């Protein structure tokens, strides 16, 4: 399968469509916890989004990141259409976000996912992310799992 990755922003219609599907999925998985997480998933601060298109031109996956501290980006809004899961799209989107963060001279990426998303946990572990103490606003949140990855700055 040949994939095409595109760097964009949170106003892109394809990104917005995928995020709507992601939000519906998370509402189902997280149940009553969803309101807590939703408040931290706004798109206003997201300036960096990646879309993955299939050979047929369908937007099949996305991911984004926002600057949260000097040298640090937080990965947000990772999603792959159910029909395309297991094809490597999530890894490709994540790698593109890492390249973009490196291009922006960032030194690390952090992220949070939920214990009810075991496939996401496997994705991040497989791609070299290490579990870390929960960062704000997820400190003390039982369902949250936080990760970080140090980036090697290319010269």
N, C-alpha and C positions, 0 to 999 in steps of 0.2 A: 504494500500500500504506500503510495507516494502522498506525503502530507505537505501542506504549505502553511508556514507560520507567518503571522503578521503582527507587528507591533502597532498598537493603537492606544486609545484611552477609554475611559469609562463611559463616554458618550456614544460609542460605536453601537449601532442598532443590533448587530449580531451578538456583541458582548451583553447588551441589555437583555436580549431574548434568552441567552443561556443562563444569565444570573437569575432571571425569573424562574426558570426550571430548577436551578440550584436551591433557591429559597423555598420552593414547594417541597423539594426532597428533604431539606433540613427541617422544615416544619414538621414533617411526618416523623423523621428520625428522633428529633429532640423533644417533641411533645411540649410539655409545659415549660421546659428550659428554653424554648425557642425565643421567647420575648427577651430574655437576658442577652442572648447572642446577637439577635437582630440589631440591637442598639449599637453594636460595634461593627456592623457590616455595611454602613452607608458608603455610597460611591463618591461622595463629595471630595474626599482627599486622595482618590485614586487617579493618578496621572499616567500610570504605566500598566497597560493591559496587553495580553497576548491572546490571539485567536489561532486556532488550528483548523484548517479546512481540509476536507477529504479530496480525493481525486475528482469527485463529482461536484466540488465547489460548495459542499455543505459545511457550515460552521459546526464542528463536532466537539470542540473543547475550548476551554478558556482558563485563564489564570491572571492574576493581577498582583501588584505590589504597591505599597505606599511607604514613603519615607517616615520613619518614626523617631529617629535620632540621628545625629551626625554619624555617617558611615553605616547606617543600619536601615534595611528595608524589611517590611513585613509582608509575607505572601498572603494574599487574600483571594477569595472567590474562585478557587480551583473547582472545575466541573468538567465532566465528560458525559456526553449523551449515553444513556444506558446501552443503546445498540452498538456503540463504538468502544465500550469498556474492554480492557484486556488487549488492546491493539497497540499500546505504547504511546497513545496521545498524551496522557498525563505527564509521562516522563519527558516527552519532547517539549511540552509547554513549560514545565518546571526548569528544564535546562535553558530554554530561551530566556526565562525570567532571570536565571542566574547570570547568563551572559550579559543581559541588559544591566543588571545591578553592577557587574564588573565594569562595563563600559562607563557607568556613572561613578566609578571609583568607590563603590561601597565595599566595606570589609566583611560584612556578615549579613546573613538573612535569618530572620526569625519567623516563626509561624505557630499558630494554634490550630488544633483540630480536636474533634471529640472522640471519646472512647467508643461512641456508637458508629464511628466511621473506620472500622478496622482496615478497609482497603486503603484509606488515606494514610493511616499509620504505616502500613507496609510500604507504600509508595515512598514516603519520606525516609524511612529507614534504608530502603534499597538504594536511595540516591544520596546516602552519606550524611543525612541529618541526624544529629544526636539529641536525645531527650535532654531537656534542661528544666530547671525549676520554672514553674509557671510565672510568667511575667504579667504585669498589670495590663488589663483589668481582670486577668484570669487567676490571680493568686487566690488560693482557697476554694476554687471551683472544682468540685470532684470529677465532673465529666470532661474537663479540659486536659489536654496533653500538649505540652509546648516543646518545640524543637528549635535548634539553631544549626547553622552551617557557616563556617568561616570560608571566605572567598580568597583565592589567591589572586592578587593584583597582577594583571599582565602589564608588562612595561611597554 
